[in-house]
Structure formats: structure tokens, C-alpha cells
């Protein structure tokens, strides 16, 4: 994964939509069965003293973060490599816990049957496991993970350091 990957916003004739060139099999998490976008903002109140009384005159954001917990159900080589924080030893073997903190870019699609589809372009983030890999012989195996969006204010992302969301009918 590279930060602010050059193809994150590029268009491609082979894959439709903005950022189509970014979509490769190695970056694809497959079917996401649950996902949440969880902005977390902590606010600080400011008070001024007027005639001996404190009066709130301002509220400011003090801490900003955004996480995206999700669960995948496609237990394939690329997802297992991400889940086990691993590096590739061969085409089917993973060295576990060899890459505990990988930073890069992400592009998330949220497709709907009605209304607009949403694509979230994230210039800098980490991805890590967020619980246990559910091994079940009677159902699909699932793996919980979380994407932590990181502040990135370099180059063309200076005006959108936590990324951007495109709401449109994406094919």
C-alpha cells in the first residue's frame, strides 16, 4: 500500500468510475457484510466572563478521528494477509505478524439498490484486525477489521486531509 496512491482518483477505461484505475484484485476486500463509518469529534467549550458571569461564547473541535469497522466474508489470500498482518512468503503462504502497521490509501464503495452509491476516497489510512476470525463449518467465515483514516494534508489532499466522498450512480 502506498500513501495517496497515484491511481486513487484516476479514471480508467477498463474499470468505470472515478478512481477506477485503483481497483485491483490485491486491493479488493470482496464482500463486506457489515460496515459502519464512525466519525469521532471531541469538542471544547470556551467561556468568557461578562459582569462576573461565565457565558459560553464558542465551541471548537479539539480532537478529530474517523474509523470504519467492517466485516468481510471472503476468506481469500489477500484478505487473510491483511487480517494476519502478514507478508507474502509465496503465492499461498503468509508470514504472520510480519507487517503489524501498514499505511496506505483506500477506496470504499457503498452500493445501494435505490438512491446514490457512495465512494469514499481515503488518501492515508491503516487497516488492521478488529476481533476474531469466525471459523464456522455451517456458515460463511467472517473476519472483523477496521480502517483507521489518518490525517494527510499533502499535495492535492491539502484541502481534504481525511479524504472525500463521491455520491453518484456508479456502475
N, C-alpha and C positions, 0 to 999 in steps of 0.2 A: 504494500500500500504506500502510495506517496501522498504527501500533503498538497492540497489544492491541485490535484491531478489535472493535467492539461486538457484531457478529454471530458472532464466533468460537465462542462456546459457546451461542448462542441456538438454540432449536428452531424448526422451520418445518413447517407442514402440507404445503407443496408439495414439500419435499425432506426425506425421512425421516432420523431420527437426530439426535443432539446435534450442534449446530453446522451444521445443515442450511442455515440462512439465509446462512452464509458462502460456500457453494458457488455460485459464479457462473462463467460461461464465461471471463471475463477472468482469473480466478484458477486455472483448471483447467490443469494441465500435461499432461493427457491420459495416454497410456500410458507408464508408466515401465518400461523393460525390465530395468534393474538398479538396485538401491539398497542402501546399507549405512547403518547407524546406528553411528557411531564415537565413543563417549564417550572422552575423554582426561583422565585424572586423574593428576597428579603428586603423589607422597606424600613427606613429610619425616619422617625418624625422629628421635625425641628420646631422649637418653640421660641417665641420672642416674649419679652416682658413688656407689658403695657400697663402703666399705672399700678405696678405691684402685682399684676396677674399674668400668669403664663398663658399664652394663646398660640395654638398651633398655626403656623404660617406656611409650612412646607412639608412635603413628603418626598423622599428621594429613594431610589433603588440603591441598595447597598451591596447586595450580592445577587448575581445572575448565573443560573446554570440551567442546562436542559439535558434530560436523559430520555432515551427511548427504549424501555424494556420490551422485549418481544420473545415469542416462542416459535421456533421453526420445527417442521415435521419431516424435512427431507434430510435424513441422516446419510449424507454422502461425504466423500473425501474432503472437499473444500470446507464444508460446514464442521466436520469433525476436527479439521486442522485449526479452525478458528476457536471451537469450543475447548479443545485441549491445549490452547495457546502453544501450538506446536509448529515445528518446521518440517519440511518435506525431507525424508530420507530417500524415498523412491516414489514411484507412481502410486503405490498403495500403502506406504509405511510412513508413520508420523512419529517424530521425536517429541514426546510430551513435555510440556512446560519449558520449551526452548525459547519461546518468544512471548514473555508474560505481558508486555505492553507494546503493542504495535499501534502506531498512529498513521492515519491516512485520511482519505476522503470517502464519502458515501453518497449514494443517491437512492432514495426510497420512493417506491411507487405505492400509492394507495388507490386501488381501482374500485369504482363503485358501479352498481347497475343503473343507478339514477343520479343525476347531478354531475358535478365536475369530478374528474380524477385529480389527484394531488401528487405532485412530485416535489420532494424535499431534497435540495442540493446542499450538501454539507461539506465545506472546504477542509475542515480538520476535526477529527474525532478519534476515539478509541473504541474497540469492540472487545467484549470480554464475557465469559460465562456469568450467569446470574442465578445459579441454583444447580440442581441435579439433572443429569441426563436420565430421562424416564425410560427405562428399558422394560417393555411390556410385550409379552408374546401374543396378547389378544387385541392389541390396538397399535396405532402408529406410535413409533418412538418420538419423543419430543425433547427439545433442548432449549432451556431458557437462556437468553443472552441479553445484554444491554449495550446500547450505543451511547457513549457519553460525548455530547457535542462540545468541542473546545473552541475557545475564542481564537480567531485568526483574522488579523486586520492588515494583511499584506497584499500588495498588488491590487487586482481588480476586486478583491474581497474587503477592502478597507471600509467601504460603506455598508457592508453586510457581513460582519465578522462571525455571526452564528449561522450563516447560510441564507438561503432564500427558498420560498415555497411558490411553486407554479400551480395554479388551479386552472385546469382546462380539460377538454375532451382529448385525451391522449390515446392513441391507438397502439 
